[in-house]
Amino acid sequence: MSLLDEFAADWRLGNRSPLTLDGYLRTLRRVETCHSLPVDLPTAKAWLADRQPEVAPSTLHTYYRALKSFSRWYADAYDSDDLLFKLRYPKIDQPPPGRIADPREVEILRNSWAADDFDSRRNRAILAVLEATGMRRGELAQLRCDDLDLTSGAAKVTIRKAKNGEGRTAPLSDYAAKVVRGYLKERSRHHSAHLPSLWIGRDGALRTDSITQLFDKQSKRLGIHVSTHQFRRAMSHTWALRGGTDDALMSICGWKSPQMAARYRREAIATLADNQYRRLIG
């Protein structure tokens, strides 16, 4: 078994995110094409410096975390020193905030799924859950029917396993609960109704990439740009803008670090500043 296979096996045994593992393995295989693993500190620094001009900051961050995670794992697995303990995150320009879902474009998308057929009801329900919770697309795809509690006035959904490997419960708006109830009624008559997955289609349960393509294709057809992750940004931004607390936002979104909540608060403050400027200065 290679070191990467062993690293992957331990990662999976730790019940950690498979999507994160895939990204880390792609990075580590790139490193392995020119250096033996594990790499030492000077080699890691040089490799990251060479990549910095050619990739986005988020990609460079993935490279950094992959190297750090592998180095920590190797040190623990083989009772050796962590060669990258002193590796610091490369200093880069912070990118502008990502695009949030435009309410006008979301309404166009919703209206395009206004029919009463099965696919339209399902797509409206997916859209409503994203708007209400801002959950990640992978979390959305793994939902099961028994993860829902549609009690009127206190509806909620359970995310069994988030990106960080932990589960959580997120509240659903009354509107989202109503739309999901309509979908479930239609779902009960579908030929794949016996499946535990909440979201089903002609070929069975919808996968993460199926949901991504669903939004991408429909947005392209309508001449708009609405993606699943925009709802996570939009919900978090609105939460901060309306004075919601960071602790509560962390609980709903499944963040372990307060840094993400703080980021959206900064973005909300910038929006408030702009609004006040328009009102006071013109």
C-alpha positions as CSV (number, residue, x, y, z in Angstrom):
1,M,0.0,0.0,0.0
2,S,1.4,3.4,-1.0
3,L,1.6,6.3,1.5
4,L,-1.3,8.1,-0.3
5,D,-3.4,4.9,-0.1
6,E,-2.7,4.6,3.6
7,F,-3.4,8.3,4.1
8,A,-6.7,8.0,2.3
9,A,-7.7,4.9,4.3
10,D,-7.0,6.6,7.6
11,W,-9.0,9.6,6.4
12,R,-12.0,7.5,5.6
13,L,-11.7,5.6,8.9
14,G,-11.9,8.9,10.6
15,N,-15.3,9.5,8.9
16,R,-14.0,12.7,7.3
17,S,-15.2,14.4,4.2
18,P,-14.7,12.4,1.0
19,L,-14.8,15.6,-1.1
20,T,-12.0,17.1,0.9
21,L,-10.0,13.9,0.6
22,D,-10.4,13.9,-3.2
23,G,-9.1,17.5,-3.4
24,Y,-6.1,16.7,-1.1
25,L,-5.2,13.5,-3.1
26,R,-5.2,15.5,-6.4
27,T,-2.8,18.0,-4.8
28,L,-0.5,15.3,-3.3
29,R,-0.3,13.4,-6.6
30,R,0.8,16.6,-8.3
31,V,3.5,17.1,-5.7
32,E,4.5,13.4,-6.0
33,T,5.2,13.8,-9.7
34,C,8.3,15.8,-8.9
35,H,9.1,15.2,-5.2
36,S,9.0,12.2,-2.9
37,L,6.4,12.3,-0.1
38,P,6.7,13.5,2.6
39,V,8.3,16.8,1.5
40,D,10.4,18.9,3.8
41,L,9.8,22.6,4.6
42,P,12.0,24.2,1.9
43,T,10.5,21.9,-0.8
44,A,6.9,22.7,0.2
45,K,7.6,26.4,0.2
46,A,9.2,26.3,-3.2
47,W,6.4,24.2,-4.6
48,L,3.7,26.5,-3.3
49,A,5.6,29.6,-4.6
50,D,5.8,28.1,-8.0
51,R,2.1,27.4,-8.1
52,Q,1.0,30.8,-6.7
53,P,1.1,32.8,-10.0
54,E,-0.9,30.2,-11.9
55,V,-3.8,29.3,-9.6
56,A,-6.7,31.1,-7.7
57,P,-6.2,31.9,-4.0
58,S,-8.8,29.2,-3.1
59,T,-6.8,26.6,-5.0
60,L,-3.6,27.6,-3.4
61,H,-5.3,27.3,0.0
62,T,-6.3,23.7,-0.9
63,Y,-2.7,23.0,-1.8
64,Y,-1.5,24.4,1.5
65,R,-4.0,22.4,3.6
66,A,-3.3,19.2,1.7
67,L,0.4,19.4,2.4
68,K,-0.2,20.3,6.1
69,S,-2.7,17.5,6.6
70,F,-0.5,14.9,5.0
71,S,2.5,16.0,7.0
72,R,0.6,15.8,10.3
73,W,-0.8,12.4,9.4
74,Y,2.7,11.1,8.4
75,A,4.2,12.4,11.7
76,D,1.5,10.6,13.7
77,A,1.5,7.4,11.7
78,Y,5.2,7.0,11.6
79,D,6.1,8.6,15.0
80,S,8.3,11.2,13.3
81,D,8.6,15.0,13.3
82,D,6.0,17.1,11.4
83,L,8.3,18.5,8.7
84,L,5.7,21.2,7.8
85,F,4.8,22.3,11.3
86,K,6.3,25.7,10.6
87,L,4.7,26.0,7.1
88,R,2.7,29.2,7.1
89,Y,-0.2,30.0,4.7
90,P,1.1,32.0,1.7
91,K,0.4,35.7,1.9
92,I,-1.9,36.5,-1.0
93,D,-4.3,39.2,-2.0
94,Q,-7.8,38.5,-0.6
95,P,-10.3,38.0,-3.4
96,P,-13.5,40.1,-3.5
97,P,-16.5,38.5,-1.9
98,G,-18.2,35.8,-3.9
99,R,-21.4,36.5,-5.7
100,I,-24.6,36.1,-3.7
101,A,-27.9,34.9,-5.2
102,D,-29.7,37.8,-7.0
103,P,-33.3,37.8,-5.8
104,R,-34.5,38.8,-9.3
105,E,-32.6,36.0,-10.9
106,V,-33.8,33.5,-8.3
107,E,-37.4,34.6,-9.0
108,I,-36.8,34.0,-12.7
109,L,-35.5,30.5,-11.9
110,R,-38.4,29.8,-9.6
111,N,-40.9,30.8,-12.2
112,S,-39.3,28.6,-14.8
113,W,-40.2,25.7,-12.5
114,A,-43.8,26.8,-11.9
115,A,-45.4,23.8,-13.6
116,D,-47.1,21.0,-11.6
117,D,-45.1,18.1,-13.1
118,F,-42.8,16.0,-10.8
119,D,-39.5,17.6,-11.9
120,S,-40.7,21.2,-11.4
121,R,-42.1,20.4,-7.9
122,R,-38.8,18.8,-6.9
123,N,-36.8,21.6,-8.3
124,R,-38.9,24.2,-6.5
125,A,-38.4,22.2,-3.3
126,I,-34.6,22.1,-3.8
127,L,-34.6,25.8,-4.4
128,A,-36.7,26.5,-1.3
129,V,-34.4,24.4,1.0
130,L,-31.3,26.1,-0.4
131,E,-32.8,29.6,0.2
132,A,-33.9,28.6,3.8
133,T,-30.8,26.9,5.0
134,G,-27.8,27.9,2.7
135,M,-26.6,24.3,3.1
136,R,-23.8,23.0,1.0
137,R,-24.7,21.1,-2.2
138,G,-23.2,17.9,-0.9
139,E,-25.3,18.1,2.2
140,L,-28.4,18.8,0.1
141,A,-27.7,15.8,-2.0
142,Q,-27.3,13.4,0.9
143,L,-30.7,14.3,2.6
144,R,-33.1,11.5,3.3
145,C,-36.8,11.6,3.7
146,D,-36.5,10.8,7.4
147,D,-34.2,13.8,7.9
148,L,-37.2,16.1,7.6
149,D,-39.4,17.4,10.4
150,L,-42.1,19.5,8.8
151,T,-43.9,20.4,12.0
152,S,-45.8,23.6,11.3
153,G,-44.0,26.6,12.8
154,A,-41.0,24.6,13.8
155,A,-39.9,22.8,10.7
156,K,-36.3,21.6,10.5
157,V,-33.9,19.4,8.6
158,T,-31.1,17.2,9.9
159,I,-27.8,17.1,8.1
160,R,-26.3,13.8,9.1
161,K,-22.7,14.5,8.0
162,A,-21.3,17.9,7.0
163,K,-18.0,18.7,5.3
164,N,-16.3,18.7,8.7
165,G,-17.6,15.2,9.5
166,E,-20.2,16.4,12.0
167,G,-24.0,16.5,11.9
168,R,-26.3,19.4,12.7
169,T,-29.9,20.5,12.6
170,A,-31.0,23.5,10.6
171,P,-34.4,25.3,10.7
172,L,-36.6,25.5,7.7
173,S,-38.8,28.5,6.9
174,D,-42.6,28.0,6.8
175,Y,-42.5,28.6,3.0
176,A,-39.8,25.9,2.5
177,A,-41.7,23.4,4.6
178,K,-44.9,24.0,2.5
179,V,-43.1,23.5,-0.8
180,V,-41.3,20.4,0.4
181,R,-44.7,18.9,1.6
182,G,-46.0,19.4,-1.9
183,Y,-43.0,17.7,-3.4
184,L,-43.3,14.7,-0.9
185,K,-46.9,14.2,-1.9
186,E,-45.9,14.0,-5.6
187,R,-42.8,11.9,-4.7
188,S,-45.0,9.2,-3.0
189,R,-46.3,8.3,-6.5
190,H,-42.9,8.2,-8.2
191,H,-41.4,4.9,-9.4
192,S,-38.3,5.6,-7.2
193,A,-40.4,6.4,-4.1
194,H,-39.0,3.4,-2.2
195,L,-35.5,5.0,-2.1
196,P,-34.4,6.6,1.1
197,S,-32.9,9.7,-0.7
198,L,-35.1,12.8,-0.5
199,W,-34.3,14.0,-4.0
200,I,-35.1,11.4,-6.8
201,G,-35.4,11.5,-10.5
202,R,-35.9,9.3,-13.6
203,D,-32.7,7.3,-12.8
204,G,-33.0,7.1,-9.0
205,A,-31.4,9.3,-6.4
206,L,-29.9,12.7,-7.5
207,R,-26.2,13.0,-6.9
208,T,-24.3,16.2,-6.0
209,D,-23.2,16.7,-9.6
210,S,-26.8,16.2,-10.8
211,I,-28.0,19.1,-8.6
212,T,-25.1,21.3,-9.8
213,Q,-25.9,20.5,-13.5
214,L,-29.6,21.1,-12.8
215,F,-28.9,24.7,-11.8
216,D,-26.2,25.3,-14.3
217,K,-28.2,24.1,-17.3
218,Q,-31.4,26.0,-16.3
219,S,-29.5,29.2,-15.6
220,K,-27.7,29.0,-19.0
221,R,-31.1,28.5,-20.7
222,L,-32.6,31.5,-18.9
223,G,-29.6,33.7,-19.4
224,I,-29.0,34.2,-15.7
225,H,-26.3,33.0,-13.3
226,V,-27.6,31.1,-10.2
227,S,-25.5,28.4,-8.5
228,T,-26.1,26.4,-5.4
229,H,-23.3,28.0,-3.4
230,Q,-24.7,31.5,-3.9
231,F,-27.5,30.7,-1.6
232,R,-25.1,29.9,1.2
233,R,-23.5,33.3,0.8
234,A,-26.9,35.0,0.4
235,M,-28.3,33.5,3.6
236,S,-25.2,34.2,5.6
237,H,-25.0,37.8,4.3
238,T,-28.7,38.5,5.0
239,W,-28.3,37.0,8.5
240,A,-25.4,39.3,9.4
241,L,-27.1,42.3,7.8
242,R,-30.2,41.8,9.9
243,G,-28.2,41.5,13.1
244,G,-28.1,37.7,13.6
245,T,-25.5,36.5,16.0
246,D,-22.3,34.8,14.8
247,D,-22.8,31.8,17.1
248,A,-26.2,31.0,15.7
249,L,-25.0,31.4,12.1
250,M,-22.2,29.0,12.8
251,S,-24.7,26.5,14.2
252,I,-27.0,26.8,11.1
253,C,-24.2,26.7,8.5
254,G,-22.1,24.0,10.2
255,W,-18.9,26.1,10.7
256,K,-16.5,25.1,13.5
257,S,-14.4,28.3,13.2
258,P,-15.8,31.8,13.7
259,Q,-13.8,33.1,10.8
260,M,-16.4,32.5,8.2
261,A,-19.2,34.1,10.2
262,A,-16.9,37.1,10.8
263,R,-16.2,37.3,7.1
264,Y,-19.9,37.7,6.3
265,R,-20.3,40.2,9.1
266,R,-17.6,42.3,7.5
267,E,-19.4,42.0,4.1
268,A,-22.7,43.1,5.8
269,I,-21.1,46.1,7.4
270,A,-19.7,47.1,4.0
271,T,-23.3,46.8,2.5
272,L,-24.7,48.9,5.4
273,A,-22.0,51.5,4.8
274,D,-22.8,51.7,1.1
275,N,-26.5,52.0,1.9
276,Q,-25.9,54.8,4.3
277,Y,-23.6,56.6,1.9
278,R,-26.3,56.5,-0.8
279,R,-28.8,57.9,1.7
280,L,-26.7,60.6,3.3
281,I,-24.3,61.6,0.5
282,G,-26.2,60.6,-2.7
